[in-house]
Amino acid sequence: MPNKLLIIKNITHEGSGLLEPLLHTYGISADVVDLSQGGNFPDPQNYRAVVVLGGPQSANDATTSMQHQLKQIEQIVVEGIPYLGICLGMQLLVKAAGGTVLPCTQKETGFFEDDGAPNDIKLTNAGKTDPLFAGLNDTIRVFQLHSETVELAASGIELLATGHHCKNQAVKVGKNAYGLQCHFEMTRSMFAEWLTIDHDLRRMDHQSLFAQFDTLQEDYTATGRILMENFLRIANLV
């Protein structure tokens, strides 16, 4: 199997972020395909592992691009290719595995909930022993930015972490396909760009959001790097 990573972008500004320096550190070769710029999801069998990032689309979209993406992810699951899906990438994995994607009863946006409580996820018993979360605490602070959530299929999808409003926050399909509803990959420059583009973030107090990011950045960045490095190990890329 080629020792190469495939990174799928669903929108240009949602990039691989904290994953990039790890690829340089370990000398991992990666192909980056931006579907929003007309790219086509290539045959996943040509790659050691696949990362699918977020975007404003829905896994329920009837577009040719979305239907093709779902078929490729179905193939990834069948072939046992290591997979990491973030936000939309997680929802696509769940749908490909027989689950359902539906609107959130309450949107989750930012580092804090509307009542000021921190956005965090809690590992399930399965999550506490899973190699993706090795070296992390059982409760993890996260950044949220989504208006859809998932319901898991009756079988075949394992719940690794739960959240407050949208329960299903981290899942596993098979032995090595993972989905994370929340964002662990942001850098400060990515965050600054998202504030100018995303509809929900544009309406929020940017000074407060930057202050929150700067306060949490050290722990947030450490968590993201550990998660990404753990996935690269699962994929036998490091």
PLY file of the C-alpha trace (Angstrom):
ply
format ascii 1.0
element vertex 238
property float x
property float y
property float z
element edge 237
property int vertex1
property int vertex2
end_header
0.00 0.00 0.00
1.38 3.47 -0.87
2.76 5.35 2.14
0.75 8.46 1.31
-2.08 10.43 2.92
-5.13 11.80 1.12
-6.65 15.03 2.50
-10.09 16.04 1.23
-11.19 19.66 1.65
-14.90 20.39 1.29
-14.33 24.16 1.35
-11.07 26.00 0.77
-10.78 27.76 4.14
-11.24 24.58 6.20
-7.76 23.15 5.86
-5.70 20.57 7.70
-4.32 23.10 10.19
-2.43 21.42 13.02
-1.93 18.31 10.90
0.38 20.11 8.48
3.44 20.54 10.74
3.19 16.88 11.75
3.35 15.84 8.10
6.52 17.91 7.71
7.99 16.56 10.96
7.52 12.94 9.91
8.14 13.45 6.19
4.69 12.18 5.24
3.62 12.78 1.67
0.05 13.98 1.16
-2.26 14.81 -1.72
-4.74 17.61 -0.98
-7.94 17.71 -3.05
-10.32 20.68 -2.75
-13.77 19.51 -3.84
-15.13 23.07 -3.67
-12.69 24.04 -6.42
-13.76 21.25 -8.75
-11.47 18.54 -7.40
-12.55 14.90 -7.62
-12.30 12.44 -4.72
-9.71 9.93 -6.03
-9.60 6.18 -5.51
-8.86 5.77 -1.76
-7.11 2.45 -2.39
-4.15 4.47 -3.66
-3.55 5.88 -0.16
-2.47 4.66 3.25
-5.11 6.80 4.99
-7.73 9.46 4.29
-8.68 12.65 6.15
-11.95 14.40 5.21
-12.38 17.93 6.56
-15.38 20.13 7.27
-17.50 22.41 5.14
-20.86 24.18 4.93
-22.45 21.44 2.84
-24.70 18.68 4.17
-24.10 14.96 3.87
-27.75 14.89 2.74
-27.06 17.03 -0.34
-28.11 15.36 -3.59
-25.21 16.84 -5.59
-23.08 14.58 -7.74
-20.00 15.54 -5.72
-21.59 14.62 -2.39
-22.95 11.33 -3.67
-19.52 10.42 -5.05
-17.89 11.35 -1.76
-20.25 9.06 0.14
-19.48 6.18 -2.23
-15.74 6.69 -1.74
-16.16 6.70 2.04
-18.25 3.53 1.83
-15.34 1.96 -0.04
-12.91 3.20 2.62
-14.96 1.46 5.31
-15.24 -1.78 3.33
-11.51 -1.83 2.53
-10.49 -0.98 6.11
-8.51 2.10 5.07
-7.74 4.34 8.07
-10.03 7.37 8.00
-10.41 10.54 10.03
-13.45 12.74 9.41
-13.84 16.15 11.04
-17.26 17.84 11.32
-18.81 17.24 7.87
-16.26 14.45 7.44
-17.68 12.78 10.56
-21.27 13.16 9.34
-20.33 11.63 5.99
-18.77 8.65 7.75
-21.87 8.08 9.85
-24.17 8.31 6.82
-21.93 5.99 4.80
-22.13 3.49 7.68
-25.93 3.55 7.75
-26.60 6.34 10.24
-28.62 9.52 9.83
-27.66 13.20 9.52
-30.24 15.70 10.76
-30.49 19.32 11.98
-29.33 20.10 15.52
-32.08 20.98 17.96
-29.59 23.58 19.21
-26.58 24.80 17.23
-23.17 24.43 18.82
-20.85 27.33 18.03
-17.54 28.39 19.58
-15.61 27.45 22.71
-18.58 28.09 25.01
-22.27 27.35 25.07
-24.85 30.15 25.11
-25.08 29.93 28.92
-21.31 30.32 29.31
-20.57 26.65 30.01
-17.48 25.37 28.20
-17.93 23.26 25.10
-16.35 19.94 25.92
-16.75 16.27 25.12
-16.58 13.30 27.48
-15.04 10.00 26.46
-17.18 6.88 26.76
-15.68 3.71 28.20
-14.80 2.70 24.65
-13.22 6.09 24.00
-11.09 5.92 27.14
-9.31 2.84 25.81
-9.21 3.75 22.12
-5.78 4.59 20.66
-7.13 7.78 19.04
-7.47 9.36 22.48
-4.31 7.96 24.04
-2.62 10.54 26.26
-5.73 12.71 26.63
-8.06 13.38 29.56
-11.52 11.86 29.76
-13.05 15.36 29.35
-11.69 17.45 26.47
-12.30 21.12 25.67
-13.32 21.62 22.05
-14.39 24.18 19.45
-17.79 23.61 17.85
-19.16 24.92 14.56
-22.06 22.90 13.18
-25.80 23.03 12.61
-26.29 19.33 11.90
-25.74 16.25 14.03
-25.98 12.48 13.63
-27.97 9.52 14.82
-26.01 6.28 14.82
-27.08 3.13 13.06
-28.34 0.29 15.25
-25.04 -1.53 14.77
-21.62 -1.01 13.24
-20.87 2.40 14.75
-19.19 2.75 18.14
-19.67 5.91 20.21
-16.35 7.20 21.62
-17.33 10.59 23.06
-20.50 12.49 23.97
-21.44 16.16 24.19
-24.04 18.32 25.92
-26.57 19.17 23.19
-25.42 17.02 20.29
-24.75 13.72 22.00
-22.73 11.90 19.35
-19.37 13.70 19.21
-16.83 11.03 18.31
-17.44 7.70 16.59
-15.60 4.71 15.22
-16.60 2.47 12.34
-14.79 -0.82 12.02
-11.25 -0.96 13.36
-9.84 2.34 12.10
-12.42 4.77 10.65
-13.00 7.71 13.00
-15.28 10.73 13.02
-15.06 13.84 15.20
-17.98 16.28 15.23
-15.95 19.02 16.89
-12.88 20.84 15.57
-9.42 19.95 16.89
-7.42 21.17 13.89
-7.64 24.97 14.07
-4.64 27.26 14.09
-4.97 30.92 15.05
-4.68 32.03 11.42
-7.44 29.59 10.41
-9.60 30.87 13.24
-9.11 34.47 12.12
-10.15 33.55 8.57
-13.22 31.63 9.74
-14.39 34.70 11.68
-14.60 36.65 8.42
-16.36 33.90 6.44
-18.67 31.81 8.60
-22.16 33.28 8.99
-22.59 32.36 12.66
-19.09 33.44 13.71
-19.38 36.77 11.88
-22.29 37.75 14.14
-20.37 37.05 17.35
-18.03 39.33 19.33
-14.67 38.81 17.63
-12.67 40.44 20.42
-14.11 37.96 22.92
-13.57 35.04 20.55
-9.90 35.94 20.04
-9.45 36.32 23.81
-10.97 32.88 24.34
-8.75 31.33 21.69
-5.61 32.92 23.12
-6.48 31.73 26.64
-7.16 28.18 25.49
-4.64 27.96 22.65
-1.88 26.06 24.48
-4.15 23.24 25.67
-6.25 23.25 22.49
-3.16 22.97 20.29
-1.64 20.22 22.42
-4.87 18.24 22.23
-5.09 18.63 18.46
-1.50 17.55 17.91
-1.91 14.47 20.13
-5.08 13.44 18.30
-3.55 13.92 14.88
-0.37 12.10 15.84
-2.40 9.25 17.32
-4.29 8.92 14.03
-1.05 8.87 12.04
0.14 6.03 14.27
-3.13 4.14 13.78
-2.59 4.55 10.03
1.01 3.27 10.34
2.30 6.50 8.86
4.63 7.13 11.83
0 1
1 2
2 3
3 4
4 5
5 6
6 7
7 8
8 9
9 10
10 11
11 12
12 13
13 14
14 15
15 16
16 17
17 18
18 19
19 20
20 21
21 22
22 23
23 24
24 25
25 26
26 27
27 28
28 29
29 30
30 31
31 32
32 33
33 34
34 35
35 36
36 37
37 38
38 39
39 40
40 41
41 42
42 43
43 44
44 45
45 46
46 47
47 48
48 49
49 50
50 51
51 52
52 53
53 54
54 55
55 56
56 57
57 58
58 59
59 60
60 61
61 62
62 63
63 64
64 65
65 66
66 67
67 68
68 69
69 70
70 71
71 72
72 73
73 74
74 75
75 76
76 77
77 78
78 79
79 80
80 81
81 82
82 83
83 84
84 85
85 86
86 87
87 88
88 89
89 90
90 91
91 92
92 93
93 94
94 95
95 96
96 97
97 98
98 99
99 100
100 101
101 102
102 103
103 104
104 105
105 106
106 107
107 108
108 109
109 110
110 111
111 112
112 113
113 114
114 115
115 116
116 117
117 118
118 119
119 120
120 121
121 122
122 123
123 124
124 125
125 126
126 127
127 128
128 129
129 130
130 131
131 132
132 133
133 134
134 135
135 136
136 137
137 138
138 139
139 140
140 141
141 142
142 143
143 144
144 145
145 146
146 147
147 148
148 149
149 150
150 151
151 152
152 153
153 154
154 155
155 156
156 157
157 158
158 159
159 160
160 161
161 162
162 163
163 164
164 165
165 166
166 167
167 168
168 169
169 170
170 171
171 172
172 173
173 174
174 175
175 176
176 177
177 178
178 179
179 180
180 181
181 182
182 183
183 184
184 185
185 186
186 187
187 188
188 189
189 190
190 191
191 192
192 193
193 194
194 195
195 196
196 197
197 198
198 199
199 200
200 201
201 202
202 203
203 204
204 205
205 206
206 207
207 208
208 209
209 210
210 211
211 212
212 213
213 214
214 215
215 216
216 217
217 218
218 219
219 220
220 221
221 222
222 223
223 224
224 225
225 226
226 227
227 228
228 229
229 230
230 231
231 232
232 233
233 234
234 235
235 236
236 237
